[in-house]
Amino acid sequence: MSDDRLIVALDVPNALEGLQMAETLGEAVSFYKIGLGMLTGGGLALANELKQEHGKRVFLDMKLFDIGATVEAAVRGLAQYDLDFLTVHGDPHVVRAAREGAAGSNLKILAVTILTSLDRADLDASLIREGAVPDLVAERAERAFQAGADGVIASPHEAAMIRALPQSAGRLIVTPGVRPAGADLGDQKRVATPAASIAAGADHIVVGRPIHRASDPLAAAKAIVAELAAARA
């Protein structure tokens, strides 16, 4: 039994390995994320195959950022693949352009607030204005909602704060940086367990390496599904 609150990130080198992982996970997983790293390895072809031939839901994690006209054109082109979620950076002009590009489709536009691999020191190095990371995330989320985002990407640490925003009603919160208890944190700095992420207000969690690098990926995925089921109960 799958649970589409779990999105498995296929952060593998190419479409062939991604398809093999999806086949390994079988009916235990119904929702997959394909990111920028696989774009040149057949990522769009894999997204289409998973959606059209295997009946999976697909989240295309491109984190688009450009001038409005370019973002709108890119999203219009991607919308033809009948995918479920697409990420863009949460700057209001980007979100508005993406919404225009997605018009007439079922594609949900998710705005990136602040990457879960970044902390305050990283923001300082990038000349991002002062302020606590959770406060900046909540402010970016609020502005993205106002610009028309269907949801936001945010770490589990900020999910509750975003869910408390009046503008979040009916909007999605998707949390990367999710690690089962005892898992290696990798390059993530703002993390939580699957159950804690959902309890904080997330609609979906994204898990990659703890599944596809596990000695038994299917067992790892089933364990997370079971944890989500227990949390719901």
C-alpha positions in Angstrom: 0.0 0.0 0.0 1.4 3.4 -1.0 0.9 6.8 0.5 1.2 9.8 -1.8 2.3 12.0 1.1 5.7 10.3 0.4 7.5 11.6 -2.6 10.6 9.7 -3.5 13.4 11.8 -5.0 15.0 9.9 -7.9 18.3 11.6 -7.5 20.2 9.1 -9.6 22.4 9.7 -12.7 20.0 8.9 -15.5 16.6 7.8 -16.5 17.5 4.1 -16.8 18.6 4.0 -13.1 15.5 6.0 -12.2 13.2 3.6 -13.9 14.9 0.6 -12.3 14.5 2.2 -8.8 10.8 2.9 -9.5 10.4 -0.8 -10.6 12.2 -1.9 -7.4 9.8 0.2 -5.3 6.8 -1.0 -7.2 3.4 -0.4 -5.6 4.9 0.9 -2.4 5.5 4.3 -3.9 3.1 6.3 -6.0 4.8 9.7 -6.2 8.3 10.6 -7.6 10.4 13.7 -7.8 12.8 14.3 -10.8 15.2 17.0 -10.3 17.6 19.2 -12.3 20.5 16.8 -11.9 18.8 14.3 -14.1 17.6 16.7 -16.7 20.4 15.8 -19.1 20.1 12.1 -18.3 16.6 11.7 -19.7 14.7 13.2 -16.8 11.8 14.6 -18.9 11.4 11.3 -20.7 11.4 9.4 -17.4 8.8 11.8 -16.0 6.6 11.2 -19.0 7.0 7.4 -18.8 6.3 7.3 -15.0 3.2 9.4 -15.5 1.7 7.9 -18.7 2.8 4.3 -18.6 3.1 3.5 -14.9 0.3 5.8 -13.5 2.6 7.5 -11.0 2.4 11.1 -9.9 5.4 13.2 -10.8 7.0 16.3 -9.2 9.4 18.1 -11.6 11.9 19.9 -9.4 13.5 22.5 -11.7 13.5 25.5 -9.4 13.1 27.8 -12.4 14.4 31.4 -12.1 14.6 33.9 -14.9 12.8 36.9 -16.3 9.0 36.6 -16.4 8.6 35.9 -20.1 11.2 33.1 -20.1 9.7 31.5 -17.0 6.2 31.6 -18.6 7.4 30.1 -21.8 9.3 27.3 -20.0 6.4 26.4 -17.8 4.0 26.4 -20.7 6.3 23.9 -22.4 6.5 21.7 -19.3 2.8 21.8 -18.7 2.2 19.7 -21.8 3.7 16.7 -20.0 0.6 16.5 -17.7 2.8 16.4 -14.6 1.7 17.2 -11.0 4.1 19.6 -9.4 6.7 22.0 -10.7 9.1 24.2 -8.6 10.1 27.7 -9.3 11.9 30.2 -7.0 9.6 32.0 -4.7 10.2 35.5 -6.1 6.8 37.0 -6.8 7.5 37.9 -10.5 8.7 34.3 -11.1 5.6 32.8 -9.4 3.2 35.1 -11.4 4.9 34.1 -14.7 4.8 30.4 -13.8 1.1 30.7 -13.1 0.5 32.2 -16.5 2.5 29.5 -18.1 0.5 26.7 -16.3 -2.9 28.2 -17.1 -5.3 25.7 -18.4 -3.4 22.7 -17.0 -3.5 20.8 -13.7 0.2 21.6 -13.0 0.7 22.9 -9.5 3.3 25.6 -9.0 5.3 25.3 -5.9 7.5 28.2 -4.7 11.0 27.6 -3.2 11.4 29.7 -0.1 15.0 29.1 1.2 16.8 25.9 0.2 17.0 23.4 3.1 20.7 23.0 2.6 21.3 26.7 3.6 21.6 28.3 7.0 22.1 31.9 8.1 25.9 31.8 7.3 25.1 30.8 3.7 22.5 33.6 3.4 25.1 36.1 4.7 27.5 35.0 2.1 24.9 35.5 -0.6 24.1 39.0 0.7 20.6 38.1 1.8 19.2 40.6 4.2 19.4 40.0 8.0 16.8 38.0 9.9 16.2 34.6 11.3 15.9 31.9 8.6 12.4 30.8 9.7 11.1 34.4 9.6 12.5 34.9 6.1 11.0 31.6 5.0 7.6 32.6 6.3 7.8 36.0 4.6 8.8 34.5 1.3 6.0 31.9 1.6 3.4 34.6 2.3 4.6 36.6 -0.8 4.6 33.6 -3.0 1.0 32.7 -1.9 0.0 36.3 -2.7 1.5 35.9 -6.2 -0.6 32.8 -6.8 1.6 29.8 -5.8 -0.3 26.6 -5.3 2.1 25.7 -2.5 5.6 26.1 -1.2 8.8 24.1 -0.6 10.1 24.6 2.9 12.0 22.7 5.5 10.1 20.8 8.3 11.4 23.4 10.7 9.3 26.1 9.1 6.2 24.1 8.1 4.2 24.9 11.2 4.9 28.6 10.9 3.8 28.6 7.2 0.7 26.6 8.0 -0.3 29.2 10.5 -0.4 31.9 7.8 -3.9 32.8 6.7 -2.8 32.7 3.1 -1.8 29.0 3.5 -5.4 27.8 3.6 -5.9 25.3 0.8 -2.2 25.6 -0.3 0.4 22.8 -0.3 3.5 22.5 1.9 6.1 20.1 0.6 9.1 19.4 2.8 12.5 18.1 1.6 15.2 17.6 4.2 13.3 14.7 5.7 15.3 12.0 7.2 14.1 8.9 9.1 15.5 8.6 12.6 19.2 7.6 12.5 19.7 8.4 8.8 22.7 10.3 7.6 21.9 14.0 7.2 24.1 14.4 4.1 24.1 18.1 2.9 20.9 19.0 4.6 20.9 21.3 7.6 17.3 21.8 8.5 15.8 18.3 8.9 13.1 16.3 10.7 11.6 12.8 10.6 8.7 11.9 8.3 6.1 11.8 11.1 7.4 15.1 12.6 7.2 16.8 9.2 3.6 15.8 8.7 2.7 16.8 12.2 4.2 20.2 11.6 1.8 20.8 8.7 3.4 19.4 5.6 1.2 17.8 3.0 4.0 15.8 1.3 7.6 14.9 2.3 10.4 14.3 -0.1 12.9 11.5 0.7 15.8 10.5 -1.6 19.0 9.1 -0.4 17.7 7.3 2.7 15.7 5.2 0.2 17.7 4.9 -3.0 21.0 4.4 -1.2 19.6 1.9 1.3 20.7 -1.7 1.1 17.0 -2.6 0.7 15.2 0.4 -0.9 11.8 -1.2 -0.9 12.0 -2.0 2.9 13.2 1.6 3.5 10.2 3.0 1.6 7.8 0.7 3.3 9.1 1.7 6.7 8.4 5.4 5.9 4.9 4.6 4.7 4.3 2.7 7.9 5.6 5.7 10.0 3.2 8.0 8.1 0.3 5.6 8.7 1.1 5.4 12.4 1.3 9.2 12.6 -2.1 9.5 10.9 -3.6 6.9 13.3 
